[in-house]
């Protein structure tokens, strides 16, 4: 029985399985989890636990704290990754055109519903229930009577007692007078101000972002940059040119779509970016609530058809303070997986939440359960139909590898690649088993330079659903005299056995490119291949 086209259910088996004791998972979910590192996930010990629980990508949010703090966290991440023997990509999240309310005193500010408050660009004024200073001088020029403003930590998507909902009543010079629609308490040194469906004339890539990327980003060879508030393809091209000028041309760009303007230009942004983050925080207040789900489903579908990674945010906000998500949140995570997302991004849940490790583990379990009823067959047909005929050679062979893996019930697909592209192509067809990507150096490449390049390509694969990269080698001291193919297969099978996804007599699909041709073959594993 098919449910909503996205689920594959067999009654009464599936219903009975809900009541059966949960089986321990020997391998993380195919869906990737991005964890934002901060005060409650800063130590080596906690980061180790997050990695072991299933965190695949570490996000560094530069809208708070300075580079020194983030460097300490990154150094701890590297130690933790080394301790648990895992690669983990670094995602740098830009600030972008974010309007911030500056609370110079740091004290709590309580605003009462029914009163009025003035928004001013004069930062010398002390913040209070009557006046809030912002770091933006043109707000009065872009808003009009009746426009909606949101201020706070959660921006009306989580805890409403800390989010403020305002309506513009008039402007006076550079100041904006607003009617306070709800009672809320703002706390902390900085809160975000969002103007619903209004273009803000601030650059997407701010001078602060450029400074962070050209120093901290370059120093640490960041793998992915999350470009906040992406509004057009030109935003992506500008960042791409900036990265190239700072010797960061291998860094991937994930466009963060979080407002109506970004949705309007979604297709052109998708064409330019390496991946998409559907940021439901700001998007959830820029759109009417009843339209948020459609933006998510449509955005994920477009990314799936293009074969580009897509990640969604703001899924288990309640786990900031609670050990378990709400029923609605658990269902939301599962539905995102059934929609076809590559990953789930945890923000405050891991940054300052009380249960960062549990948040990662819980989301991973929900994803893994949803994957068991994901309608892979329908997805495969949709992608094949979208690609059309005649298929390009690489598309044809990649789809054949996934189809073969399904038919023989393979435990894994092993891909040999030097850029990660072949692994992403396999992932496009949503194989229901892990894709083990062995990243080899390109023939004739400088070994000293390749190690850095290859590690970046391998780490970047961790943001793609189902792909788990392994660092290959052509050094005879490491390969033991084996051919590239023999060594690659041995490396992948040994890894698969070590994490419990490959057992004796399991079948494995091997996908590799030889010259201008791509080859798919099936092997059967036995203990003698160790």
Secondary structure, 3 states (H helix, E strand, C coil): CEECCCEECCCCHHHHHHHCCCCCCCCCCCCEEEEECCHHHCCHHHHHHHHHHCEEEEEEECCCCCHHHHHHHHHHHHHHHHHCCCCCEEEEECCCCCEEEECCCCCCEEECCCCEEEEECCCCCCCCCCEEEECCCCHHHHCCCCCEEEEECCCCCCCHHHEEEEEEEEEECCEEEEEECCCEEECCCEEEEEECCCCCCCCCCCHHHHHHHHHHHHHCCCCEEEECCCCCHHHHHHHHHHHHHCCCCCCEEEEEECCHHHHHCHHHHHHHCCEEEECHHHHHHHCCHHHHHHHHHHHHHHHHHHCCEEEEECCCHHHHCCCCCCHHHHHHHHHHHHHCCCEEEECHHHHCCCCHHHHHHHHHHHHHHHHCCECHHHHHHHHHHHHCCCCCHHHHHHHHHHHHHHHCCCCEEEEEECCCHHHHHHHHCCCCCEEEEEECCCCCCCHHHHHHHHHHHHHHHHHCCCEEEEECCCCHHHHCCCCHHHHHHHHHHHHHHHCCCCCCCCEEEEEEEECCEEEEEEEECCHHHC
